[in-house]
Amino acid sequence: MSLSQSAAETTALQALAWLVGNDDLLPTFLGASGASEADLRRAAHDPAFLGGVLDFILMDDAWVIGCCDAQGIAYEQMQQARAALPGGDQISWT
């Protein structure tokens, strides 16, 4: 199943809300992305930035599980949302 871009953005915004509320993980995201907390507010409506948020969370299964459980999202919805946002196309190496 694939998500519309609108549904994907909603999922990514839920993930961003979870990330902002995670005092342990937020500094790691800010350091890895180079974003500031002010940048988060400005970029929250940018589909490419939201894709980056999902890319970050998808790096660790524990983060995916924590985010999805906290937001009531099915685990596979995170990857589906990422695929629907800019830069989320699956790469085929064959």
N, C-alpha and C positions, 0 to 999 in steps of 0.2 A: 504494500500500500504506500502511496506517496502522499505528501501533504502539499497543500497550496502554499504559495509564498506567504500569504497572510497568516495561515495557521503555523507555519514554520517560524515566522517572526514572533508570534505570540509565545510559542514554546521557548524561543531563545530569550525573550524578555523575562519569562518565568525563571529561566536558568540564570540570567543576569541578576535578578532579584535575590535568588538563592546565594549566588556568589558574593554579592554585596553584603549580605547578612552573615557570611562566613568569615569571622575575624581571623581565622588561621589561614585560610586559602586566598583571601582577597589580596594580601600583600604579594603573594607569589604570582598571581595573575598580573597585578600592576607592574611588578618587576619584569615579568616575561614579555608583556605587551608594550611596555614603555608608556602606558597610559597613566594619567593621574585620575584622582576621584572626580575632578571637574570634567575631564574628558569622558568619563562614563556617562554623565548626564547629557552631554552634547551628542555623543555618538549612539545613544540608545535607540535612535530612529534610523540608523544606517544599517541596512541589511548586510553589508560586507563586514561591519564591525560585529554584528550579532553572530555571523558565521564564525568569526574568530573566537567569540565567547564559547560557542559550542565546540570548536576545535580544541580549545583549552580543556574544557571539562571532559571531553571524550578521550583525553590522553590517559585517564586513569579510571579503571572500572569502579573503584570505591567512590570516586567523585560522581560518576554517572548514577550509581545506586543511591548515594546520599541526596543528590539533587532530585532525582525522579521520585524517591520516596517522600521527600519533603514537599514536593509540588504536586504529588498525585498523578504523575506522568508515567506512562508505560515506558520501560527501558528502551525499547526499540524506537520510540518516538524521537529520542534525541538524535539518532543517526538519520532518521527520515527527515527531520527538520534541517539538519546540516546539509543534506543532499538537495534540499529545495532552495537553499540560499546561495548567493553568488560565491563561486569558488568551490562549491560542494560536489561538483560532478565527480563521479567515480572514474578513476584513471584505469585504462585498460592497457596493460603492458604487452599484449599479444597482437 
